Amino acid sequence: MRILQRRVASGWGVNMNIHEYQAKAMFRESGIKVQDGVHCTNVEEALSAYDSLGSAVVAVKSQIHAGGRGKGTLFDPASGEEVMQGGVKIAFSRDEVGEYASNISGNLLVTKQTGPEGKIVSNMYVESGCSIEHEYYLAVLVDRDSKSVLFMASTEGGMDIEEVAEKTPEAIHKIWADPMNGISEEDASGLASSLGLSGDSSGEMVEMLVSLYELFIERDCSMIEINPLVKTEDGSMVALDAKVSFDDNADFRHPWREELRDVSEEEEVEIRAHELGLSYVKLDGNIGCLVNGAGLAMASMDVIKLYGGEPANFLDIGGGATKESITAAFEIILEDSSVEGILVNIFGGIIRCDMVARSVIEASEEVGLDVPLVVRFSGTNHAEGKAVLDGSGMAVHTTSTLSEGARKIVELIGGNN
């Protein structure tokens, strides 16, 4: 299953991602050290960027909304033939910049995070090289358990943090910042010390942590990740990479976000769902999910997996769903040819379960539903909603609990019990 961390903000609301070059522009504004770099969209612009940077060594970087670019593989989208290993290349001459840019621009980059379908590279970033003494990992996240902002750092930069956590968990260091009080200098200094930093390097790290916290809060971020964060040979702390995600729930406060959005990086169906007021993320399974509430949707997916199934999507219809939005949700789910069954899980609050039941019947008839359907209602008018479905004559299985619903849909599509 595609990792939801970068698509769903800690299980609540959908993330908006931006490119590295956009994130680094924000870093510069916030006083966070980055290398000079130029955004490019073709080979000619990449060559001009090399000329303007005045650096003998540069990095030519693919820009896609996915991690693992350096270890990815580029393919010709027409022939499917491999073009080059690695979506991030170090160039030592103008000719190499041209060669790498030619192999990157317009080709398909496949990484662990994109899955085999990959992403077409339409943007590049040419960045001045730097002398690296050591690479670190640094991330800023929302920790909902502690209701705090979590800083997570490791001396093992350049690696997948999941791999570090599994093999050397002692290499991951954490501090928390209370949103009411901000990050303390004592905690920031402690984190710098845990990474083995001292002197000016430690001071720069503390300043960077404070700046990242302010950026995180002011911009309503859901994640900031720097991998690698590097200490240069002169002791400076430089963000050599930058990933920033924003919580869509705060879009109304930040109209500038729309200018940063790259719709070519988003699934067409996800864009359409967003326009209809639905939160939808396509996944790799075969059980479609139609749920109201992001937390309930995540729980539904977890329980499906518990019983041996695989969710085909994250879909939150929201608390004010209508017959029209429910019909649209069914249509979107069924556009995925891998869907073999659908689980509807509704908690009635403002929305009434009997209204949802009638909408489900109408939507099923309208879209020509031909896969198994399981519906679980709880909350406002749940008994009435169940009665409406049970008396409808349509092929639908109703259950009283999420556990029963998940088990039933997995059973109906021939999965594990």
SULCORCOR-V965686 format. One record per residue. N is the residue number from 1. RES is the residue in three letters. PHI is phi in degrees with one decimal (NA if undefined). NEAR is the number of other ideal C-beta (glycine too) atoms within 10 Angstrom. D_CENTER is the distance of its C-alpha to the mean C-alpha in Angstrom with 1 decimal. Layout:
<<N:RES:PHI:NEAR:D_CENTER> <N:RES:PHI:NEAR:D_CENTER>>
This chain:
<<1:MET:NA:12:12.7> <2:ARG:-59.2:16:9.2> <3:ILE:-65.9:12:7.3> <4:LEU:-84.0:18:5.7> <5:GLN:-54.0:17:5.1> <6:ARG:-89.6:18:1.7> <7:ARG:-112.6:19:2.8> <8:VAL:-122.3:21:5.9> <9:ALA:-70.3:26:7.5> <10:SER:49.1:18:9.7> <11:GLY:88.1:16:10.8> <12:TRP:-136.5:19:12.1> <13:GLY:86.9:18:11.0> <14:VAL:-95.1:24:8.1> <15:ASN:-78.8:21:6.1> <16:MET:-108.0:24:7.6> <17:ASN:-100.0:22:6.8> <18:ILE:-130.4:21:10.2> <19:HIS:-79.8:24:12.2> <20:GLU:-57.2:27:13.9> <21:TYR:-64.7:20:17.2> <22:GLN:-72.8:20:16.1> <23:ALA:-64.2:24:14.8> <24:LYS:-70.3:23:18.0> <25:ALA:-63.2:17:20.1> <26:MET:-66.1:19:18.9> <27:PHE:-59.0:23:19.7> <28:ARG:-58.5:13:23.2> <29:GLU:-61.1:10:23.8> <30:SER:-92.0:16:23.1> <31:GLY:81.7:12:25.5> <32:ILE:-90.6:24:23.0> <33:LYS:-68.6:19:24.5> <34:VAL:-138.5:22:23.0> <35:GLN:-77.4:18:25.0> <36:ASP:-65.0:16:26.3> <37:GLY:-157.6:21:24.4> <38:VAL:-133.1:19:24.6> <39:HIS:-76.0:17:22.1> <40:CYS:-135.0:25:23.6> <41:THR:-122.1:14:23.4> <42:ASN:-155.2:15:26.3> <43:VAL:-64.3:19:28.6> <44:GLU:-60.7:11:31.2> <45:GLU:-66.4:16:28.9> <46:ALA:-65.2:26:27.7> <47:LEU:-66.6:17:31.4> <48:SER:-64.8:15:32.2> <49:ALA:-62.7:23:29.4> <50:TYR:-60.0:25:31.0> <51:ASP:-62.7:11:34.3> <52:SER:-77.2:11:33.3> <53:LEU:-73.9:19:31.5> <54:GLY:66.5:9:34.7> <55:SER:-111.4:17:33.0> <56:ALA:-65.7:12:34.5> <57:VAL:-118.1:14:31.3> <58:VAL:-135.0:29:27.9> <59:ALA:-105.5:22:24.5> <60:VAL:-105.0:27:23.4> <61:LYS:-116.5:25:19.6> <62:SER:-66.5:29:17.5> <63:GLN:-117.4:24:14.9> <64:ILE:-136.9:27:11.9> <65:HIS:-85.7:21:8.1> <66:ALA:-165.2:23:8.0> <67:GLY:-89.1:20:9.7> <68:GLY:74.5:16:13.2> <69:ARG:-62.7:23:14.8> <70:GLY:-64.1:17:18.1> <71:LYS:-99.0:14:18.6> <72:GLY:-79.4:26:17.6> <73:THR:-129.4:16:20.3> <74:LEU:-98.0:24:21.3> <75:PHE:-126.7:17:23.2> <76:ASP:-71.5:13:25.4> <77:PRO:-66.6:13:23.9> <78:ALA:-81.4:9:27.4> <79:SER:-94.4:8:29.1> <80:GLY:79.1:8:26.2> <81:GLU:-78.3:7:28.0> <82:GLU:-68.6:12:26.4> <83:VAL:-102.8:17:26.7> <84:MET:-164.8:17:25.5> <85:GLN:-87.3:12:23.8> <86:GLY:92.2:18:21.2> <87:GLY:-95.7:28:19.1> <88:VAL:-129.6:21:20.3> <89:LYS:-127.4:20:24.0> <90:ILE:-94.0:13:26.7> <91:ALA:-109.0:22:29.5> <92:PHE:-107.5:11:33.0> <93:SER:-158.8:12:34.7> <94:ARG:-64.5:14:34.4> <95:ASP:-62.3:11:35.0> <96:GLU:-67.6:16:32.1> <97:VAL:-59.2:25:29.8> <98:GLY:-62.8:17:31.0> <99:GLU:-63.7:16:30.7> <100:TYR:-67.0:27:27.1> <101:ALA:-62.9:24:26.1> <102:SER:-64.3:15:27.9> <103:ASN:-76.4:21:26.1> <104:ILE:-91.4:27:22.6> <105:SER:-62.6:21:23.0> <106:GLY:80.6:17:22.6> <107:ASN:-98.0:21:21.9> <108:LEU:-94.0:20:19.3> <109:LEU:-102.8:25:17.1> <110:VAL:-110.2:19:16.1> <111:THR:-127.8:19:14.1> <112:LYS:-59.3:13:13.2> <113:GLN:-85.6:18:9.5> <114:THR:-79.2:19:10.7> <115:GLY:77.3:13:13.3> <116:PRO:-64.8:5:16.9> <117:GLU:-72.1:7:16.3> <118:GLY:64.0:19:14.9> <119:LYS:-139.1:22:14.4> <120:ILE:-71.7:13:17.4> <121:VAL:-89.7:23:17.7> <122:SER:-106.8:16:19.1> <123:ASN:-131.3:21:18.7> <124:MET:-131.6:27:20.0> <125:TYR:-136.9:22:20.7> <126:VAL:-103.5:27:24.0> <127:GLU:-129.1:24:24.4> <128:SER:-60.1:18:27.5> <129:GLY:-76.8:16:27.9> <130:CYS:-147.6:20:28.7> <131:SER:-85.4:10:30.7> <132:ILE:-101.6:15:28.6> <133:GLU:-93.3:13:30.3> <134:HIS:-155.5:16:27.3> <135:GLU:-110.2:18:23.5> <136:TYR:-126.7:22:21.5> <137:TYR:-114.9:25:18.0> <138:LEU:-146.2:25:16.9> <139:ALA:-141.5:20:14.0> <140:VAL:-121.9:24:14.2> <141:LEU:-137.6:21:12.5> <142:VAL:-92.0:19:13.8> <143:ASP:-102.6:15:16.1> <144:ARG:-73.3:12:17.1> <145:ASP:-64.4:8:19.9> <146:SER:-97.7:10:21.7> <147:LYS:54.6:11:20.6> <148:SER:-136.6:18:20.1> <149:VAL:-93.5:22:18.0> <150:LEU:-100.5:16:17.5> <151:PHE:-104.6:24:18.1> <152:MET:-125.0:18:17.6> <153:ALA:-136.4:25:19.5> <154:SER:-150.3:25:21.1> <155:THR:-76.9:17:23.9> <156:GLU:-95.3:20:22.2> <157:GLY:-73.8:23:20.1> <158:GLY:84.6:16:18.9> <159:MET:-109.6:16:18.1> <160:ASP:-66.4:16:15.1> <161:ILE:-64.7:18:15.1> <162:GLU:-62.9:11:15.1> <163:GLU:-67.8:10:18.3> <164:VAL:-63.4:18:19.8> <165:ALA:-61.4:14:19.4> <166:GLU:-76.4:9:21.1> <167:LYS:-91.8:10:23.8> <168:THR:-138.0:13:24.6> <169:PRO:-59.4:9:23.2> <170:GLU:-68.2:7:26.0> <171:ALA:-84.9:17:24.3> <172:ILE:-102.3:17:21.5> <173:HIS:-119.5:18:22.8> <174:LYS:-134.8:15:21.6> <175:ILE:-138.5:20:22.8> <176:TRP:-122.8:14:22.1> <177:ALA:-117.6:23:22.8> <178:ASP:-70.7:12:24.3> <179:PRO:-57.9:12:23.0> <180:MET:-79.3:7:26.7> <181:ASN:-117.6:8:28.0> <182:GLY:80.9:13:25.4> <183:ILE:-86.5:25:25.2> <184:SER:-85.8:14:28.6> <185:GLU:-64.3:12:30.2> <186:GLU:-63.6:10:31.5> <187:ASP:-66.2:16:28.1> <188:ALA:-62.5:22:26.7> <189:SER:-64.3:17:29.9> <190:GLY:-64.0:13:29.5> <191:LEU:-66.5:22:26.0> <192:ALA:-60.4:22:27.5> <193:SER:-64.7:13:30.4> <194:SER:-65.1:16:28.4> <195:LEU:-91.2:23:27.0> <196:GLY:81.5:12:30.6> <197:LEU:-89.0:23:30.6> <198:SER:-148.5:12:33.9> <199:GLY:57.7:8:35.8> <200:ASP:-62.4:12:34.2> <201:SER:-62.0:20:31.0> <202:SER:-63.8:19:30.6> <203:GLY:-60.9:15:31.5> <204:GLU:-66.5:19:28.9> <205:MET:-64.8:24:26.2> <206:VAL:-60.6:21:27.3> <207:GLU:-61.4:16:27.2> <208:MET:-65.3:23:23.7> <209:LEU:-62.0:25:22.4> <210:VAL:-63.5:18:24.2> <211:SER:-65.3:17:22.9> <212:LEU:-64.7:25:19.2> <213:TYR:-62.1:19:19.9> <214:GLU:-62.5:14:21.6> <215:LEU:-63.1:20:18.8> <216:PHE:-58.2:23:16.2> <217:ILE:-73.9:15:18.6> <218:GLU:-64.9:11:20.0> <219:ARG:-96.2:19:16.8> <220:ASP:53.0:16:15.2> <221:CYS:-79.8:24:12.2> <222:SER:-108.1:27:9.7> <223:MET:-160.2:20:9.2> <224:ILE:-128.4:25:11.4> <225:GLU:-132.7:21:11.7> <226:ILE:-123.9:27:14.9> <227:ASN:-147.4:22:15.6> <228:PRO:-102.4:19:18.5> <229:LEU:-92.6:27:20.3> <230:VAL:-121.0:23:23.8> <231:LYS:-100.2:22:27.4> <232:THR:-80.2:17:29.6> <233:GLU:-64.7:11:33.2> <234:ASP:-94.9:10:34.5> <235:GLY:90.4:15:32.3> <236:SER:-75.7:15:29.8> <237:MET:-103.1:26:26.2> <238:VAL:-126.4:19:23.9> <239:ALA:-79.8:23:20.2> <240:LEU:-86.1:24:20.1> <241:ASP:-138.1:26:16.3> <242:ALA:-158.6:22:13.9> <243:LYS:-124.7:19:10.2> <244:VAL:-132.8:26:9.7> <245:SER:-124.9:22:7.4> <246:PHE:-119.0:23:9.7> <247:ASP:-80.3:20:10.4> <248:ASP:-59.7:19:11.8> <249:ASN:-61.6:14:14.7> <250:ALA:-102.5:16:16.2> <251:ASP:-55.7:14:16.3> <252:PHE:-63.0:7:20.0> <253:ARG:-88.8:10:20.6> <254:HIS:-135.2:15:19.1> <255:PRO:-61.5:8:20.4> <256:TRP:-65.9:8:19.8> <257:ARG:-61.0:16:16.1> <258:GLU:-59.1:9:17.2> <259:GLU:-69.8:7:18.8> <260:LEU:-90.1:17:15.6> <261:ARG:-69.9:15:13.7> <262:ASP:-112.5:16:13.8> <263:VAL:-67.9:9:14.2> <264:SER:-67.1:12:15.1> <265:GLU:-88.9:17:11.5> <266:GLU:-107.3:15:10.8> <267:GLU:-65.7:12:12.6> <268:GLU:-57.6:10:16.0> <269:VAL:-68.5:17:16.2> <270:GLU:-71.0:20:13.0> <271:ILE:-63.8:13:14.7> <272:ARG:-63.9:15:17.9> <273:ALA:-61.9:26:16.7> <274:HIS:-60.2:14:15.4> <275:GLU:-65.2:9:18.9> <276:LEU:-90.2:15:20.5> <277:GLY:82.7:15:19.0> <278:LEU:-105.1:21:16.9> <279:SER:-99.5:21:13.3> <280:TYR:-131.4:25:12.5> <281:VAL:-132.7:20:9.8> <282:LYS:-75.4:20:11.8> <283:LEU:-121.4:21:12.1> <284:ASP:-106.3:12:14.8> <285:GLY:-92.9:22:17.5> <286:ASN:-128.6:20:20.7> <287:ILE:-113.2:31:20.9> <288:GLY:-72.6:26:19.8> <289:CYS:-122.6:28:18.9> <290:LEU:-126.6:28:20.2> <291:VAL:-138.5:27:19.9> <292:ASN:-108.8:24:20.5> <293:GLY:111.5:20:18.4> <294:ALA:-64.6:20:14.8> <295:GLY:-63.9:12:16.3> <296:LEU:-65.8:17:18.7> <297:ALA:-64.0:26:16.3> <298:MET:-64.2:20:14.4> <299:ALA:-63.2:16:18.0> <300:SER:-61.2:26:19.1> <301:MET:-64.0:28:16.7> <302:ASP:-62.3:13:17.7> <303:VAL:-71.6:21:21.4> <304:ILE:-58.0:25:21.1> <305:LYS:-67.2:16:20.0> <306:LEU:-57.7:12:22.8> <307:TYR:-94.9:18:25.3> <308:GLY:92.3:13:24.2> <309:GLY:-97.4:24:22.2> <310:GLU:-132.4:18:18.8> <311:PRO:-64.4:26:16.8> <312:ALA:-93.0:25:16.3> <313:ASN:-165.9:27:13.9> <314:PHE:-104.3:24:12.6> <315:LEU:-142.0:27:15.0> <316:ASP:-111.5:27:16.2> <317:ILE:-84.8:27:19.4> <318:GLY:82.4:16:20.0> <319:GLY:-82.2:12:23.4> <320:GLY:-112.2:10:25.4> <321:ALA:-63.1:22:25.0> <322:THR:-123.9:15:27.9> <323:LYS:-57.4:16:29.5> <324:GLU:-66.0:13:28.0> <325:SER:-71.6:18:24.4> <326:ILE:-67.9:25:25.0> <327:THR:-61.5:18:26.6> <328:ALA:-61.0:22:23.7> <329:ALA:-64.0:29:21.3> <330:PHE:-60.9:25:23.7> <331:GLU:-60.9:16:23.9> <332:ILE:-65.0:22:20.2> <333:ILE:-61.1:25:20.0> <334:LEU:-76.6:16:23.2> <335:GLU:-67.1:13:22.1> <336:ASP:-81.5:15:20.2> <337:SER:-65.5:7:23.2> <338:SER:-82.1:14:21.8> <339:VAL:-71.5:18:22.2> <340:GLU:-113.0:19:25.4> <341:GLY:-170.1:22:25.4> <342:ILE:-130.3:28:24.0> <343:LEU:-110.7:30:23.7> <344:VAL:-102.5:29:24.2> <345:ASN:-130.6:26:23.8> <346:ILE:-119.8:28:25.1> <347:PHE:-106.0:19:26.1> <348:GLY:-74.6:20:28.8> <349:GLY:-132.0:13:28.9> <350:ILE:-64.8:11:29.4> <351:ILE:-77.9:22:28.8> <352:ARG:-97.1:18:31.8> <353:CYS:-64.9:24:31.4> <354:ASP:-68.1:19:34.5> <355:MET:-65.8:20:33.1> <356:VAL:-62.2:29:30.0> <357:ALA:-59.7:27:32.4> <358:ARG:-65.3:16:34.3> <359:SER:-66.5:21:31.3> <360:VAL:-62.7:28:30.1> <361:ILE:-62.3:18:33.5> <362:GLU:-64.2:15:33.7> <363:ALA:-64.8:21:30.2> <364:SER:-62.7:20:31.1> <365:GLU:-67.6:12:34.3> <366:GLU:-68.4:12:32.8> <367:VAL:-93.0:17:30.2> <368:GLY:69.8:8:32.4> <369:LEU:-59.9:19:30.5> <370:ASP:-132.5:9:31.6> <371:VAL:-123.6:17:29.4> <372:PRO:-55.3:19:29.9> <373:LEU:-129.0:23:28.8> <374:VAL:-121.3:23:28.6> <375:VAL:-125.1:25:28.6> <376:ARG:-121.0:26:28.5> <377:PHE:-112.9:27:29.6> <378:SER:-149.7:17:30.1> <379:GLY:98.3:15:31.2> <380:THR:-54.9:18:33.1> <381:ASN:57.5:18:35.5> <382:HIS:-67.2:21:33.9> <383:ALA:-65.9:11:37.3> <384:GLU:-63.9:15:38.2> <385:GLY:-63.3:25:34.9> <386:LYS:-63.1:20:35.6> <387:ALA:-64.0:14:39.2> <388:VAL:-59.7:20:38.2> <389:LEU:-68.8:23:36.1> <390:ASP:-63.3:14:38.7> <391:GLY:-95.8:9:41.4> <392:SER:-82.2:15:39.7> <393:GLY:83.2:8:40.8> <394:MET:-84.9:13:37.4> <395:ALA:-80.1:11:35.9> <396:VAL:-137.5:19:33.5> <397:HIS:-107.4:19:33.3> <398:THR:-105.2:21:33.0> <399:THR:-135.4:19:32.2> <400:SER:-98.0:13:32.5> <401:THR:-127.3:12:29.7> <402:LEU:-63.3:20:26.1> <403:SER:-59.4:13:27.4> <404:GLU:-63.0:15:30.0> <405:GLY:-64.6:24:27.8> <406:ALA:-65.1:29:25.2> <407:ARG:-60.9:22:28.2> <408:LYS:-67.3:20:29.9> <409:ILE:-67.0:30:27.3> <410:VAL:-63.9:25:26.7> <411:GLU:-63.6:18:30.5> <412:LEU:-66.1:18:31.0> <413:ILE:-94.7:17:28.8> <414:GLY:83.2:10:30.6> <415:GLY:-87.4:19:28.1> <416:ASN:-76.0:9:29.0> <417:ASN:-103.2:7:30.8>>
